[in-house]
């Protein structure tokens, strides 16, 4: 089971991935300093997991682009060519 989707566009920037790992390990240090080793281990585990997913196994996917559709020469005449043109007296020909 994967908790972090490394292909999400939010993780493409390096500073975002570094910030996530740094916050997790920083919080682990805070927990160990304040005397809560249980929460320190959990935060350190989250930091280790995020490092593994966001750096060790990170393979960014190129952004998907849709192909540009070129109109055919026949379709370029537009709607004016297909509409009936009224004559001078207002009647359609």
N, C-alpha and C positions, 0 to 999 in steps of 0.2 A: 504494500500500500504506500502510495506516494503522497506526502502531505503538502509538498510544494511543487507546483507545476513550473518547471524551469523554462517552458516555451511561452509563458505568459509575457506579453509586451512590457509589463512593468519591470521585469528583471533584465532587460537588455542593457541598461546603463550600468556601468561598473560601480559607480558611487552608491547606487541603491543596494547592490549585493553586498558591498563592503559595510554599509551602514547596518544592514540587518544582522550580519555576523558580529559586528562590533557591539551592537546593543545587547545581543544575547550573551556574549562573553563578559561584557561590562556589568550586566545585571548579575551574572554568576559571581563576579568578584565582590559586588556589593553584598550579596547574600552571605558569602563566606566571611567577610569582614564583620558583618553585624551578628554573626553567630548562628546562622541558619544553614547548616550544611545540606539538608535535604533539598531545599529550594535552590541552593547553589548548584547541586548536582543536576537538578532538572533544567535549570537555565543553561548550564554548561552543555548538557546533552542537546538542548535545542540549538545552541551555537555550533556544536560539532555537526549535527545533522544539516543545518543550513549551510555550513561550509562545504560539506560533502556534496550536497545537491547543487548549490549555486556556483561552486568553483571547480571541484574535482570532476564532476560528471557533466558540467554545463557545456552544451553544444547548441549555440544559438541558431535558430531557424531563420532563413532570410524571409523578409516580409512578402506575403503573397500579393502579387499584382495581377489585376485582370487585364487580358489583352485588349488593345485598342481596336474598336470595330470601325472599319473603313466603309463608308456608304458606297453602294454600287453607282456607276455612272447613270444608270436608268432611273434611279430613285432621286437624283439631284434636281429633277425638273420642278419638284415641289407641288403644292396643292393648287397653285394658280393655273397650271396647265390642265388639270382635270375638271375644274369647275366650269359650268356653262357660262358663257359671256352674254349678257343681255345686249340686245340691239339698241338703236337710238330711241325707239319708242317704248322700251322697258320690257319687251317680250324676249324670252329666251330663244335662241336659234336652234 
